[in-house]
Amino acid sequence: MSSGIRFDSVSVAYGRNVVLDGLDLTVEPGEVMALLGPSGSGKTTALRAVAGFVRPVSGRVFIGDRDVTALPPHRRGIGMVVQQYALFPHLRVEENVAFGLKAQKAPRAEIPGRVADALEMTGMGGYAKRYPRELSGGQQQRVAIARALAIRPGVLLLDEPLSALDAQLRSGMLAELARLHRELPDVSILYVTHDQVEALTLADRIAVMDRARLRDCGTPQELYRAPRTAFTASFVGNANLLPVSVGVGSVSLGGAEVKVDTGEVAAGVGATLCVRPHLVGLGDGPNSLEGTVTEVQWRGATHRVYVDVAGHSVKADVRELREPPALGSGVTVHFAPEDAVLLAAGVTDG
């Protein structure tokens, strides 16, 4: 099957309501691309355009070298897993997995072997004779993935596949999906999620969506460590986003000068300082700022301390404190210049 996905200026609209606006994006063969964004951002619409469930009003969708824009879903050579599994309750596991093969009219003699291979790959080889009601949520999701893999697709579409699972099952399934990716190096995966941890864990690259448009795209490390926009910084991981004034060779936060690389941000304009909470420490250090404790949250191995600095809330994630600071007490927070990123005001699009 063909691998790789390309969106060429793809727009989708329902009447005058544009739900995907001019998407240009390429998923390389063998790559895991996460579409990350809030509800209504266009990420699921993009996935459905690849699947063939929605037709673009403009632009083209390619799988490999094939223009599939006008092809029906069953002719696209894709596997798809959705949030609610969509297993047939009256069919046994092996029959559910065989369903796509039969729909594709695979040779009857090949079907049992391919079903067995898909179940073994997903760790469900011992459950072939069971019905979906006899499985846990995580096991049902494995069966859904096995069904998608049985047809040996070049492209695998995952639409919020873990959101119905509890935290422990989700963690286990993330590890399983990462293992599957290693075992299927030629399959391109488009993964829709609103969960930052899933995207950071699984994706080779993340496409950040908002209000029907692509806002940013890069590796998880690039988007986390050096986001280009405040929206990306806030949606890919947690961030302190603090308004600052930029002068000639200086940056000021609430009247206090901080040292940070100004990059291409011009003097005399407003800007936003981005620094991750785990990179903010308590006590004196580089870029020290005085403030007042407004809240302290215990999070097991860490405390999150909220500090009011010149009217702006700064979050510091520090190792568990034996004696957390009292509410209303004065503290000093600090961060290293290399741990902060300066974002120009008005930069919203990727």
Secondary structure, 3 states (H helix, E strand, C coil): CCCCEEEEEEEEEECCEEEEEEEEEEECCCCEEEEECCCCCCHHHHHHHHHCCCCCCEEEEEECCEECCCCCHHHCCEEEECCCCCCCCCCCHHHHHHHHHHHCCCCCCCHHHHHHHHHHHCCCHHHCCCCHHHCCHHHHHHHHHHHHHHCCCCEEEEECCCCCCCHHHHHHHHHHHHHHHHHCCCCEEEEEECCHHHHHHHCCEEEEEECCEEEEEECHHHHHHCCCCHHHHHHCCCCEEEEEEEECCEEEECCEEECCCCCCCCCCCEEEEEECHHHCEECCCCCCEEEEEEEEEECCCEEEEEEEECCEEEEEEEECCCCCCCCCCEEEEECCHHHEEEEECCCCCC
